[in-house]
Amino acid sequence: MSLKASNKVDTNRYEVEILINGEQFRAAIEQVYKRDRKKINVPGFRKGKAPLGIIEKYYGEGVFFEDALNLLYSDAIDDAAKEANLKIVNDEMKFDLVSISKQDGVDFKVTFTTYPEMEVGTYKGLKAEKLISEVTEQEVQEELNRMADRNSRMVEVKDRAAAKGDSVVIDFEGFTDGKAFEGGKGESYTLELGSGQFIPGFEDQIIGHNAEEEFEVNVTFPEEYGEKSLAGKPATFKVKLHEIKVKELPEQDDEFAKDVSEFDTLDALKEDLKKKALERKEKAANDDVENQLLDQLIEGLKGDIPEAMFKNREEQSLKDFEYRLQMQGMQLDMYLKYTGATVDDLKKEFRPQAERQVKVRLALEKIADLEKLTATEEDLNKEYETIAQSYGMKAEEVKKAVPAAELTEDIVVRKAIELVRDAAKLTDVKERTPKAEKAEAAAKKPAAKKAAATKTAAKKPAAKTAAKTAAKATTAKAAESKTAAKKPAAKKTTAAKKPTAKKPAAKKAADKAE
């Protein structure tokens, strides 16, 4: 297989002409024949026993052309793109068959979308503010209180009515227009009063009732309620209150510390909580610095980015979201039903994050290229070990699943953000400068310096740090760069269709091809 020609036909669109020689094509035909001969009937031969030459005479020489080409198709395109120094974006491909024969092989053209040629602005000496990490005694105490809450127990109350903050066990059934509605019934349901789990007004009307009481709760469903048939409707719930429970918190002392941790004293536990809180704040501060730097890299990025790259990232974000839902025991279609949203709504929500992630990746890849950053064998082995530990696998298993070339790109991208971070000028602050003040200060500077001094958009709250983005070897990066699985099959373009045992019309198709 070889590259015959490569031509730019539009922005980020290239047409390549590829040759598969006769020897390679005949070998592929032989492979398809051995794979499929058991399914082919030829008069005078037992099923699967007819030689290749006989099948070709009966159905036409082109009988295996289509499948043979499809065997070679993906690798041929990948090899041609590599030879032409092009990086393919997962997008629509156009296939044109120039010629095909068993003797001479295949000559075909493919038009595909490529990664854009990008330029980056200043990436060394960028300025950012880093929050000073401090942990107060109040924050430590709040964490202790949360630990105590997690280790509390529920105690039944029998000498008073239900109050806000209590947990109650109830049976309930809802009615609209005098008829019970679907999903409006529950038995022995535990509800914390004041939690807002139920629609407004429901929990408030349980307060003041005693155990074993039966009563009605009258409410109106919100206009924006997910189930459209109930939205804005008044409803009556018949309720029976079985139990009232109150949370009993453990006393915070040395015994408490022994019960909830590996420490023998409360003071030791507090010291550990303070240390971990400081680590979390330091990490958050570093992540914030990275986001400030990435904002500036994006601002200085220039080039025409194919829409397909954003669409691919949107799709991957949707898949990630669907996976997280499944981990919580919910399917995407059920989520959409409950929220009244659509897949397009979710993609629209993911769009800003998708654009940011694509731009960050392109900027860092460009920096890696300019700085000639590489991944060593040691880097790769460490990365494989990290992935293996994360998924409870052996490193050798990960190596088989994740190609080294793909991982290499992620490593050099991570090195790029480390380079930007190490070259940045950081200012330690107790509070970040408000964005409005930064913009005003930047406006007074010469226009040439604005790119490095200001941020054009607020940081996306869902945006991941560059290190995390770069490390996801099998997500967005893979979806954008790996094309083999989604290349259009060369069907309906070869000389003949594959025959089936009961369709003599296949011979006619082969005859036409000849």
C-alpha positions as CSV (number, residue, x, y, z in Angstrom):
1,M,0.0,0.0,0.0
2,S,1.4,3.4,-0.9
3,L,0.5,7.1,-1.2
4,K,0.1,8.2,-4.8
5,A,-0.9,11.8,-4.2
6,S,-2.1,14.2,-1.5
7,N,-3.9,17.5,-2.2
8,K,-5.5,20.1,0.1
9,V,-9.0,20.7,-1.2
10,D,-10.3,23.0,1.5
11,T,-9.5,24.3,5.0
12,N,-8.6,21.2,7.1
13,R,-9.7,18.9,4.2
14,Y,-7.3,16.7,2.2
15,E,-7.8,14.3,-0.6
16,V,-5.3,11.4,-0.8
17,E,-5.0,8.9,-3.6
18,I,-3.9,5.4,-2.4
19,L,-2.6,2.4,-4.2
20,I,-2.9,-1.2,-3.1
21,N,-0.7,-3.4,-5.3
22,G,-2.0,-6.6,-6.9
23,E,0.0,-8.9,-4.6
24,Q,-1.5,-7.3,-1.5
25,F,-5.0,-7.3,-2.9
26,R,-4.8,-10.9,-4.0
27,A,-3.7,-11.9,-0.5
28,A,-6.7,-10.1,0.9
29,I,-9.0,-11.9,-1.5
30,E,-7.5,-15.2,-0.5
31,Q,-8.1,-14.3,3.2
32,V,-11.8,-13.4,2.6
33,Y,-12.3,-16.6,0.5
34,K,-11.0,-18.8,3.4
35,R,-13.2,-16.9,5.9
36,D,-16.4,-17.0,3.8
37,R,-16.2,-20.1,1.7
38,K,-18.3,-22.2,4.1
39,K,-21.3,-19.9,3.4
40,I,-21.1,-20.2,-0.4
41,N,-22.9,-22.7,-2.6
42,V,-21.6,-23.7,-6.0
43,P,-23.4,-26.4,-8.0
44,G,-21.3,-29.7,-8.1
45,F,-19.5,-28.9,-4.9
46,R,-20.3,-29.5,-1.3
47,K,-21.0,-26.3,0.6
48,G,-17.7,-24.7,1.5
49,K,-15.6,-27.0,-0.7
50,A,-15.5,-25.0,-4.0
51,P,-12.0,-23.7,-4.9
52,L,-11.5,-19.9,-5.2
53,G,-11.2,-20.0,-9.0
54,I,-14.4,-21.9,-9.4
55,I,-16.3,-19.4,-7.2
56,E,-14.9,-16.5,-9.2
57,K,-15.9,-18.2,-12.5
58,Y,-19.4,-18.8,-11.2
59,Y,-20.1,-15.5,-9.4
60,G,-17.6,-13.3,-11.3
61,E,-14.0,-12.3,-10.6
62,G,-15.1,-9.4,-8.4
63,V,-17.1,-11.6,-6.0
64,F,-14.7,-10.9,-3.1
65,F,-13.5,-7.4,-4.1
66,E,-15.6,-5.5,-1.7
67,D,-14.7,-7.5,1.4
68,A,-11.0,-7.7,0.4
69,L,-10.8,-3.9,0.1
70,N,-12.5,-3.4,3.4
71,L,-9.8,-5.6,5.0
72,L,-7.1,-3.3,3.8
73,Y,-9.0,-0.1,3.8
74,S,-8.4,1.3,7.3
75,D,-4.7,0.5,7.4
76,A,-4.2,1.9,3.9
77,I,-5.7,5.2,5.0
78,D,-3.7,5.4,8.2
79,D,-0.5,4.6,6.4
80,A,-1.2,7.2,3.7
81,A,-2.0,9.9,6.3
82,K,1.2,9.1,8.1
83,E,3.2,9.2,4.9
84,A,1.6,12.6,4.0
85,N,2.2,13.8,7.6
86,L,-1.5,14.4,8.1
87,K,-3.5,13.8,11.3
88,I,-7.1,12.7,10.7
89,V,-10.1,14.0,12.6
90,N,-13.0,11.6,13.1
91,D,-15.4,13.1,10.6
92,E,-17.2,12.3,7.4
93,M,-15.0,10.7,4.7
94,K,-15.6,10.7,1.0
95,F,-14.6,7.6,-0.9
96,D,-14.0,7.4,-4.7
97,L,-12.9,4.2,-6.5
98,V,-10.5,4.9,-9.4
99,S,-9.8,1.3,-10.5
100,I,-9.9,-2.2,-9.1
101,S,-8.7,-5.5,-10.5
102,K,-7.2,-8.7,-9.2
103,Q,-4.1,-8.3,-11.4
104,D,-3.3,-4.6,-10.7
105,G,-4.9,-4.1,-7.3
106,V,-6.8,-1.0,-6.2
107,D,-6.5,2.7,-6.8
108,F,-8.9,4.8,-4.7
109,K,-9.2,8.3,-3.3
110,V,-10.4,9.4,0.1
111,T,-11.2,12.9,1.3
112,F,-11.0,13.5,5.1
113,T,-10.8,16.2,7.7
114,T,-7.4,16.9,9.3
115,Y,-6.2,18.5,12.5
116,P,-5.8,22.2,12.0
117,E,-2.5,24.1,11.8
118,M,-2.5,26.2,15.0
119,E,-0.4,29.0,16.3
120,V,0.0,29.8,20.0
121,G,0.8,33.2,21.6
122,T,3.1,33.7,24.5
123,Y,3.3,30.7,26.8
124,K,6.3,31.5,28.9
125,G,6.2,34.1,31.6
126,L,2.4,34.1,31.9
127,K,1.1,35.7,35.1
128,A,-1.3,34.1,37.6
129,E,-2.5,34.5,41.2
130,K,-2.2,31.6,43.6
131,L,-4.3,31.5,46.7
132,I,-2.4,31.0,49.9
133,S,-3.6,27.8,51.5
134,E,-4.7,28.2,55.1
135,V,-6.9,26.1,57.3
136,T,-8.7,27.6,60.3
137,E,-9.8,25.8,63.6
138,Q,-13.4,26.4,62.5
139,E,-12.9,24.5,59.3
140,V,-11.4,21.6,61.3
141,Q,-14.3,21.6,63.7
142,E,-16.8,21.6,60.8
143,E,-15.1,18.5,59.4
144,L,-15.3,16.9,62.8
145,N,-19.0,17.7,62.9
146,R,-19.5,16.0,59.5
147,M,-17.7,12.9,60.8
148,A,-19.9,12.9,63.9
149,D,-23.0,13.3,61.7
150,R,-21.9,10.3,59.5
151,N,-21.5,8.2,62.7
152,S,-24.8,9.3,64.3
153,R,-27.7,7.0,65.0
154,M,-31.4,7.4,64.7
155,V,-33.4,7.2,67.9
156,E,-37.2,6.9,67.9
157,V,-39.1,9.7,69.6
158,K,-42.5,8.9,71.2
159,D,-43.2,11.8,73.5
160,R,-43.6,14.6,71.1
161,A,-44.8,15.6,67.6
162,A,-42.7,15.7,64.5
163,A,-40.4,18.7,64.1
164,K,-38.2,20.1,61.4
165,G,-35.0,18.1,61.2
166,D,-36.6,14.9,62.4
167,S,-36.7,11.8,60.2
168,V,-40.2,10.3,59.8
169,V,-41.4,7.0,58.4
170,I,-44.6,7.4,56.4
171,D,-47.0,5.8,54.0
172,F,-48.4,8.1,51.4
173,E,-50.6,8.1,48.3
174,G,-51.3,11.0,46.0
175,F,-54.5,12.0,44.2
176,T,-55.3,14.6,41.6
177,D,-58.9,15.2,40.5
178,G,-59.9,12.5,43.0
179,K,-57.8,9.8,41.2
180,A,-54.5,8.2,42.3
181,F,-51.7,9.0,40.0
182,E,-48.8,6.9,38.9
183,G,-45.6,7.2,41.0
184,G,-47.5,8.9,43.8
185,K,-47.5,6.0,46.3
186,G,-44.9,4.9,48.9
187,E,-44.8,2.7,52.0
188,S,-42.5,2.9,55.0
189,Y,-40.7,5.8,53.3
190,T,-38.1,7.6,55.4
191,L,-38.2,11.3,55.0
192,E,-36.1,14.0,56.7
193,L,-38.3,17.0,57.4
194,G,-36.9,20.1,55.9
195,S,-34.7,18.3,53.4
196,G,-36.7,19.4,50.4
197,Q,-37.0,15.9,49.0
198,F,-40.7,16.4,48.3
199,I,-42.5,19.2,46.5
200,P,-42.9,22.5,48.4
201,G,-45.4,22.3,51.3
202,F,-45.5,18.6,51.7
203,E,-42.9,18.3,54.5
204,D,-44.1,21.4,56.3
205,Q,-47.6,19.8,56.8
206,I,-46.2,16.7,58.5
207,I,-44.6,18.9,61.2
208,G,-46.8,18.9,64.3
209,H,-48.3,15.4,63.8
210,N,-47.7,12.5,66.1
211,A,-46.8,8.9,65.4
212,E,-49.7,6.7,64.2
213,E,-51.7,9.7,63.0
214,E,-53.4,9.6,59.6
215,F,-54.0,12.9,57.8
216,E,-54.1,14.7,54.5
217,V,-51.5,17.0,52.9
218,N,-52.6,19.4,50.2
219,V,-50.1,20.8,47.8
220,T,-49.7,22.1,44.3
221,F,-47.1,20.7,41.9
222,P,-44.7,23.3,40.5
223,E,-45.3,24.6,37.0
224,E,-41.9,23.4,36.0
225,Y,-42.4,19.9,37.4
226,G,-40.7,17.2,35.3
227,E,-43.9,15.1,34.8
228,K,-45.9,17.3,32.5
229,S,-49.2,15.7,33.4
230,L,-48.8,16.8,37.0
231,A,-47.2,20.2,36.4
232,G,-49.2,23.1,38.1
233,K,-51.9,20.7,39.4
234,P,-53.3,20.7,43.0
235,A,-52.9,17.3,44.7
236,T,-54.0,15.7,47.9
237,F,-51.8,13.1,49.7
238,K,-53.2,10.7,52.3
239,V,-50.4,10.2,54.8
240,K,-49.9,7.8,57.8
241,L,-47.1,8.7,60.1
242,H,-45.5,5.5,61.6
243,E,-42.4,6.7,63.4
244,I,-40.6,9.9,64.4
245,K,-36.8,9.6,64.7
246,V,-34.1,12.1,65.8
247,K,-30.4,12.0,65.0
248,E,-28.2,11.3,68.1
249,L,-24.6,12.5,67.6
250,P,-21.6,10.9,69.4
251,E,-19.6,13.0,71.8
252,Q,-16.4,14.3,70.2
253,D,-13.7,12.9,72.5
254,D,-10.8,10.4,72.4
255,E,-13.1,7.5,72.2
256,F,-14.8,9.1,69.2
257,A,-11.4,9.5,67.5
258,K,-10.6,5.8,68.1
259,D,-14.0,4.7,66.7
260,V,-13.8,6.8,63.5
261,S,-10.1,6.8,62.7
262,E,-6.7,5.1,63.3
263,F,-5.8,7.8,65.9
264,D,-6.0,7.3,69.7
265,T,-6.7,11.0,70.6
266,L,-9.0,13.7,69.4
267,D,-6.1,16.1,69.1
268,A,-4.2,13.7,66.7
269,L,-7.4,13.3,64.6
270,K,-7.7,17.1,64.4
271,E,-4.1,17.4,63.3
272,D,-4.7,14.9,60.5
273,L,-7.9,16.6,59.4
274,K,-6.0,19.9,59.2
275,K,-3.2,18.3,57.2
276,K,-5.6,16.8,54.7
277,A,-7.6,20.0,54.4
278,L,-4.4,21.9,53.7
279,E,-3.5,19.4,51.0
280,R,-6.9,19.7,49.4
281,K,-6.7,23.5,49.4
282,E,-3.2,23.4,47.9
283,K,-4.4,21.2,45.1
284,A,-7.4,23.4,44.5
285,A,-5.0,26.4,44.4
286,N,-2.7,24.7,41.9
287,D,-5.7,23.7,39.7
288,D,-6.9,27.3,39.8
289,V,-3.5,28.5,38.7
290,E,-3.5,26.0,35.8
291,N,-7.0,27.2,34.7
292,Q,-5.7,30.8,34.7
293,L,-2.8,29.9,32.5
294,L,-5.0,27.8,30.2
295,D,-7.3,30.7,29.8
296,Q,-4.4,32.8,28.5
297,L,-3.2,30.0,26.2
298,I,-6.7,29.7,24.7
299,E,-6.8,33.5,24.3
300,G,-3.6,33.4,22.3
301,L,-4.6,30.4,20.2
302,K,-5.0,31.0,16.4
303,G,-6.3,28.7,13.7
304,D,-9.4,27.3,12.1
305,I,-10.6,24.4,14.3
306,P,-12.9,21.9,12.5
307,E,-16.4,21.8,13.9
308,A,-16.1,18.0,13.9
309,M,-13.6,18.2,16.8
310,F,-16.1,20.1,19.0
311,K,-18.8,17.6,18.0
312,N,-16.6,14.7,18.8
313,R,-15.9,16.1,22.3
314,E,-19.6,16.8,22.9
315,E,-20.3,13.1,22.0
316,Q,-17.6,12.0,24.4
317,S,-18.9,14.2,27.2
318,L,-22.4,12.7,26.6
319,K,-21.0,9.2,26.9
320,D,-19.1,10.1,30.1
321,F,-22.3,11.6,31.5
322,E,-24.3,8.5,30.6
323,Y,-21.6,6.3,32.3
324,R,-21.8,8.3,35.5
325,L,-25.6,8.0,35.5
326,Q,-25.3,4.2,35.1
327,M,-22.9,4.1,38.0
328,Q,-25.7,5.6,40.0
329,G,-28.2,3.1,38.8
330,M,-30.0,5.3,36.2
331,Q,-30.3,5.1,32.5
332,L,-30.0,8.2,30.3
333,D,-33.5,7.9,28.8
334,M,-34.9,7.8,32.3
335,Y,-32.9,10.9,33.3
336,L,-34.2,12.7,30.2
337,K,-37.8,11.7,31.1
338,Y,-37.5,13.0,34.7
339,T,-35.8,16.2,33.8
340,G,-37.8,17.0,30.6
341,A,-34.4,17.5,28.8
342,T,-33.3,16.2,25.4
343,V,-30.0,14.8,24.2
344,D,-29.5,18.0,22.2
345,D,-30.1,20.0,25.4
346,L,-27.3,18.1,27.1
347,K,-25.0,18.6,24.1
348,K,-25.7,22.3,24.2
349,E,-24.8,22.3,27.9
350,F,-21.6,20.4,27.2
351,R,-20.6,22.7,24.3
352,P,-18.6,25.4,26.2
353,Q,-16.7,22.7,28.1
354,A,-16.1,20.8,24.8
355,E,-14.7,23.9,23.1
356,R,-12.4,24.6,26.0
357,Q,-11.1,21.1,26.1
358,V,-10.4,20.9,22.4
359,K,-8.6,24.3,22.4
360,V,-6.6,23.4,25.5
361,R,-5.5,20.2,23.9
362,L,-4.5,21.9,20.6
363,A,-2.6,24.7,22.4
364,L,-0.6,22.2,24.5
365,E,0.1,19.9,21.6
366,K,1.5,22.9,19.7
367,I,3.7,23.9,22.6
368,A,4.9,20.3,22.9
369,D,5.8,20.4,19.2
370,L,7.6,23.7,19.5
371,E,9.5,22.6,22.5
372,K,10.2,19.2,21.0
373,L,8.9,17.5,24.1
374,T,9.1,13.7,24.2
375,A,8.0,10.7,26.3
376,T,10.8,8.4,27.5
377,E,10.4,4.7,28.1
378,E,10.4,5.4,31.8
379,D,7.6,7.9,31.3
380,L,5.5,5.3,29.5
381,N,6.1,2.6,32.1
382,K,5.1,4.9,34.9
383,E,1.9,5.9,33.0
384,Y,1.0,2.3,32.4
385,E,1.6,1.5,36.1
386,T,-0.6,4.4,37.1
387,I,-3.5,3.4,34.9
388,A,-3.1,-0.3,36.0
389,Q,-3.4,0.7,39.6
390,S,-6.4,2.9,39.0
391,Y,-8.3,0.1,37.3
392,G,-7.0,-2.9,39.3
393,M,-5.2,-4.4,36.3
394,K,-1.7,-5.5,35.5
395,A,0.5,-3.2,33.6
396,E,0.9,-5.7,30.8
397,E,-2.8,-5.9,30.3
398,V,-3.0,-2.1,30.0
399,K,-0.2,-2.1,27.4
400,K,-2.3,-4.4,25.3
401,A,-5.4,-2.1,25.6
402,V,-3.8,1.3,25.3
403,P,-1.4,1.9,22.4
404,A,2.0,3.4,23.3
405,A,1.7,6.0,20.6
406,E,-1.6,7.3,22.1
407,L,-0.2,7.4,25.6
408,T,2.9,9.2,24.3
409,E,0.8,12.1,23.1
410,D,-0.9,12.4,26.4
411,I,2.4,12.4,28.3
412,V,4.0,15.1,26.1
413,V,0.8,17.2,26.5
414,R,1.1,16.9,30.3
415,K,4.8,17.9,30.0
416,A,3.7,21.0,28.1
417,I,1.4,22.3,30.8
418,E,4.2,21.6,33.4
419,L,6.5,23.7,31.2
420,V,4.0,26.5,31.1
421,R,3.4,26.3,34.8
422,D,7.2,26.3,35.7
423,A,7.8,29.3,33.5
424,A,4.8,31.3,34.9
425,K,5.1,34.3,37.2
426,L,2.9,33.5,40.2
427,T,1.7,36.0,42.9
428,D,0.6,34.6,46.2
429,V,-2.6,36.2,47.4
430,K,-5.2,35.7,50.1
431,E,-8.0,36.5,47.7
432,R,-8.1,36.4,44.0
433,T,-8.4,39.7,42.1
434,P,-12.0,40.1,40.9
435,K,-12.2,39.6,37.1
436,A,-13.8,43.0,36.6
437,E,-10.8,44.8,38.2
438,K,-8.4,42.7,36.1
439,A,-10.2,43.7,32.9
440,E,-10.1,47.3,33.9
441,A,-6.4,47.2,34.6
442,A,-5.7,45.3,31.3
443,A,-7.7,48.0,29.3
444,K,-5.1,50.6,30.4
445,K,-2.2,48.5,28.9
446,P,-1.0,48.7,25.3
447,A,-3.0,46.4,23.0
448,A,0.0,44.2,22.3
449,K,0.1,43.2,25.9
450,K,-3.6,42.4,26.4
451,A,-3.3,38.8,25.3
452,A,-1.0,38.0,28.2
453,A,-2.7,40.1,30.8
454,T,-6.4,39.4,30.6
455,K,-8.9,36.6,30.4
456,T,-11.7,36.8,28.0
457,A,-14.1,34.5,29.7
458,A,-14.9,33.2,33.1
459,K,-13.4,29.9,34.0
460,K,-15.8,27.1,33.2
461,P,-16.7,25.4,36.5
462,A,-16.8,22.0,34.9
463,A,-13.5,22.4,33.1
464,K,-10.8,19.8,34.1
465,T,-7.2,20.7,34.7
466,A,-4.8,20.1,31.9
467,A,-3.1,17.3,33.6
468,K,-6.4,15.4,34.0
469,T,-7.4,16.2,30.4
470,A,-4.1,15.0,29.1
471,A,-4.1,11.8,31.1
472,K,-7.4,10.5,29.7
473,A,-5.9,8.3,27.1
474,T,-9.0,6.6,26.1
475,T,-11.6,9.4,26.1
476,A,-11.7,12.6,24.0
477,K,-8.2,12.2,22.6
478,A,-9.0,8.8,21.4
479,A,-12.3,9.8,20.0
480,E,-10.9,12.6,18.0
481,S,-7.8,10.9,16.6
482,K,-8.6,7.3,16.1
483,T,-10.3,6.8,12.8
484,A,-10.0,3.1,11.9
485,A,-13.2,2.1,13.7
486,K,-15.3,4.8,12.0
487,K,-13.9,5.0,8.5
488,P,-16.7,4.6,6.0
489,A,-16.7,1.1,4.6
490,A,-15.8,0.9,0.9
491,K,-19.2,-0.7,0.2
492,K,-21.2,-0.1,-3.0
493,T,-18.0,1.1,-4.6
494,T,-16.3,-2.2,-5.5
495,A,-16.9,-4.3,-8.6
496,A,-19.2,-6.9,-7.1
497,K,-21.3,-7.6,-4.1
498,K,-20.7,-10.6,-1.9
499,P,-22.9,-13.6,-2.9
500,T,-25.2,-15.5,-0.7
501,A,-26.0,-19.1,-0.9
502,K,-29.6,-18.6,-2.0
503,K,-29.3,-15.6,-4.3
504,P,-28.3,-16.4,-7.8
505,A,-28.8,-12.7,-8.6
506,A,-25.3,-12.3,-7.2
507,K,-23.9,-13.8,-10.4
508,K,-25.6,-11.1,-12.4
509,A,-24.0,-8.4,-10.2
510,A,-20.6,-9.9,-10.8
511,D,-21.2,-10.2,-14.5
512,K,-22.0,-6.5,-14.6
513,A,-18.8,-5.7,-12.8
514,E,-16.8,-7.6,-15.4
